[in-house]
Amino acid sequence: MDELRRNSVHVALTDPATGQRTELPVLEGTLGPTMIDVRSVKQATGRYVFDPGLTATGICRSSITYVDGDAGVLLYRGYPIDQLVEHADFLEVAWLLLNGELPSREQRRQFVTDITQHTMVNEQIHAIYRGFRRDAHPMAVMCGVTGALAAFYHDSLDIFDPAHRRIAAHRLIAKMPTIAAMAHKYALGQPFIYPRNDLSYAENFLHMMFAVPCERYAPPPAAARALEALLIVQADHEQNASTSTVRAVGSSRANPYACIAAGIASLWGPLHGGANEAVLKTLDEIGSRARIPEILRRAKDRDNPFRLMGFGHRVYKSYDPRAKVLRRIPCSQPRWSSSASCSRTSTSSRASSIPTSTSIPASSCARSASRPRCLRRCSRSPAPSGGSPIGSKC
């Protein structure tokens, strides 16, 4: 952050008790508002800065993600989220977030190969699942199994070694769908489904979630494309609760798997990623259109603790750009299924409410391998009065 001190502007702070005047430098980032560097406040004044929730404080310098809640803008490495959903797949976006640039054709090919070769988990990890109850919450299973990865892949835990950091990132990206799908299958009492190297990232996840040994399963292209878009729009979201948790745990130099397990625990909360689960529970509670008026009355009643979930992230004051992107994905009414067709083998009373297929024609959502890349970064421009610092260029 020190290179940002080149801005010659300072803000004067005067202590009314002593009359002491302190000048604080103003830092200018690539995008967004300028920031006052308060690191010297304690030394200069003997007082701390109080900011619960870090609502007005930046705690690191990052070029990964930029969120402008007032303008409804979300950028990954300078690229608008809608462009990435339209022209890139999830693994290309993962490479972008990790490396700062979109991959070349050869880099993408190698990255896909690297991820594909790490999708399987050690066979002994299967035994860990048997230690959980069948009705265990899947996030509890995710926390436990992800944290246990350090016991199986202890050959790459040196966070100061770039090669170790890279392979740990590859393993986490590759194995997370496998771990999640295994948790789902374990809850249903169905056998685990191994990953397939001939499928894309999203297709492979759907395959592991819904395939059964007794029949063939082909991931619906429309469902795969929708899942691809969901993965992209939720790949990163600036300094949120789970990111802060991972950074806090990582500051103790804990191994990457322990840090990510802590981030999953934070994501579990209903005020973070758990809000998605709350939406599904609300939909189950509504049940039919006839109950909608009753639900709305409860939501408007300030004395009623009931709340409607899933109506946008509070950081966005105009609209959530992720919702705007997903709304453009052509979708018709999904067909809902409790599980794949061998669900009679399930020993769990909890039926999955995940859509296994849709009635969308494959041609309406499939990405073309020859689609030209039309992505462009947003450049910095002076902020109009009261407007976004990136103006109208996004």
Residue pairs with C-beta under 8 A, 6 or more apart in sequence:
1 27
1 37
1 60
1 61
4 27
4 28
4 29
4 61
5 25
5 27
5 37
7 25
7 26
7 27
7 28
7 34
9 25
9 26
9 34
10 23
10 24
10 25
10 26
11 23
11 24
11 26
11 36
12 21
12 22
12 23
12 24
13 21
13 22
13 23
13 24
13 41
13 45
14 20
14 21
14 22
15 21
15 22
15 45
15 47
20 44
20 45
22 40
22 41
22 44
22 45
24 36
24 37
24 38
24 40
24 41
25 36
25 37
26 34
26 35
26 36
26 37
27 34
27 35
27 36
27 37
28 34
29 35
29 61
30 63
30 78
30 380
31 66
31 75
31 78
31 378
31 380
31 389
31 390
32 66
32 68
32 389
33 383
33 389
35 58
38 49
38 57
41 47
41 48
41 49
42 48
49 57
51 57
54 239
54 244
58 239
59 239
59 244
60 239
60 247
62 238
62 239
63 77
63 100
64 76
64 77
64 97
64 236
64 238
65 74
65 75
65 76
65 77
65 97
65 236
65 237
65 238
66 73
66 74
66 75
66 78
66 238
67 73
67 74
67 75
67 237
67 238
67 315
68 388
68 389
68 390
69 315
69 316
69 317
70 317
70 318
70 388
71 318
71 387
71 388
71 390
71 394
72 316
72 317
72 318
72 319
72 320
72 321
72 324
73 80
73 321
73 388
73 390
73 394
74 80
74 81
74 233
74 237
74 321
74 322
75 81
75 378
75 394
76 84
76 93
76 96
76 97
76 235
76 236
77 96
77 97
77 100
77 101
77 377
78 377
78 378
79 96
79 102
79 375
79 376
79 377
79 378
80 321
80 378
80 394
81 232
81 233
81 321
81 322
81 325
82 321
82 324
82 325
82 328
83 374
83 375
83 376
84 93
84 96
84 232
84 375
85 229
85 232
85 233
85 325
85 329
86 374
87 371
87 373
87 374
87 375
88 96
88 102
88 232
88 373
88 375
89 200
89 201
89 202
89 228
89 232
89 367
90 201
90 202
90 228
90 231
90 232
90 235
91 108
91 111
91 112
91 115
91 173
91 201
92 102
92 103
92 108
93 231
93 232
93 235
94 111
94 115
94 173
94 235
95 102
95 103
95 107
95 108
95 111
96 102
96 103
97 235
97 236
98 169
102 373
102 375
103 111
114 170
114 174
115 170
115 173
115 174
115 201
116 174
116 197
117 174
117 197
118 170
118 171
118 174
118 175
119 174
119 175
119 177
119 178
119 195
119 197
119 204
120 175
120 178
120 194
120 195
121 152
121 175
121 178
121 179
121 182
122 152
124 152
125 145
125 148
125 149
125 152
126 182
126 192
128 144
128 145
128 148
129 141
129 145
129 182
129 183
129 186
132 140
132 141
132 144
132 186
134 186
134 187
134 189
134 347
134 348
135 187
135 348
135 349
135 350
136 187
137 268
138 180
138 183
138 184
138 187
139 264
139 265
139 267
139 268
139 274
141 179
141 183
141 186
142 179
142 180
142 183
142 261
142 264
143 261
143 264
143 265
143 268
144 261
145 179
145 182
145 183
146 172
146 176
146 179
146 257
146 260
146 261
146 264
147 257
147 258
147 261
148 257
149 171
149 172
149 175
149 257
150 157
150 255
150 256
150 257
150 258
153 168
153 171
153 257
156 163
156 164
156 167
156 168
156 171
157 164
157 168
157 255
157 256
158 164
159 165
159 250
159 253
159 255
159 256
165 256
168 255
168 256
168 257
169 256
172 256
172 257
172 260
177 195
177 201
177 204
177 205
177 208
178 195
178 208
180 205
181 192
181 193
181 205
181 208
181 209
182 192
182 208
184 209
184 352
185 191
185 192
185 193
185 208
185 209
186 192
187 348
187 350
188 339
188 343
188 346
188 347
188 348
188 352
189 345
189 346
189 347
189 348
190 212
190 339
190 340
190 342
190 343
190 345
190 346
191 212
191 213
192 208
193 207
193 208
193 209
193 211
193 212
193 213
194 208
195 204
195 207
195 208
196 204
196 207
199 207
199 219
200 224
200 228
201 228
201 231
202 219
202 224
202 225
202 227
202 228
202 231
203 219
203 224
205 227
206 219
206 220
206 223
206 224
206 227
206 356
207 217
207 219
209 354
210 217
210 219
210 339
210 340
210 356
211 217
211 340
212 340
212 341
212 342
213 342
214 341
214 342
215 341
215 342
217 340
220 356
220 357
220 358
220 360
220 362
221 362
221 365
221 366
222 330
222 331
222 358
222 360
222 361
222 362
222 364
222 365
223 355
223 356
223 357
223 358
224 365
225 329
225 365
225 366
225 367
226 329
226 331
226 358
226 365
228 367
229 325
229 326
229 329
230 326
233 322
233 325
233 326
234 322
236 243
237 243
237 313
240 272
241 266
241 267
241 269
241 271
241 272
242 263
242 264
242 266
242 267
242 272
242 273
243 263
244 266
245 262
245 263
245 265
245 266
246 259
246 260
246 262
246 263
248 262
249 258
249 259
249 262
249 263
250 256
250 259
266 272
267 273
267 274
268 274
270 277
270 278
270 309
275 309
275 310
276 310
278 309
278 310
279 309
279 310
280 353
282 295
282 308
282 309
282 310
284 353
285 295
286 292
286 295
295 306
295 308
298 304
298 306
299 306
299 307
299 308
312 319
312 320
312 323
313 320
313 322
329 365
330 360
330 364
330 365
331 358
331 360
332 358
332 359
332 360
333 359
334 355
334 357
334 358
334 359
335 355
335 356
335 357
335 358
335 359
336 353
336 355
336 356
337 352
337 355
337 356
337 357
338 351
338 352
339 346
339 351
339 352
339 356
340 356
343 351
378 390
378 393
378 394
379 390
379 393
380 389
380 390
381 389
381 390
381 391
381 393
382 389
382 391
383 389
383 390
383 391
384 391
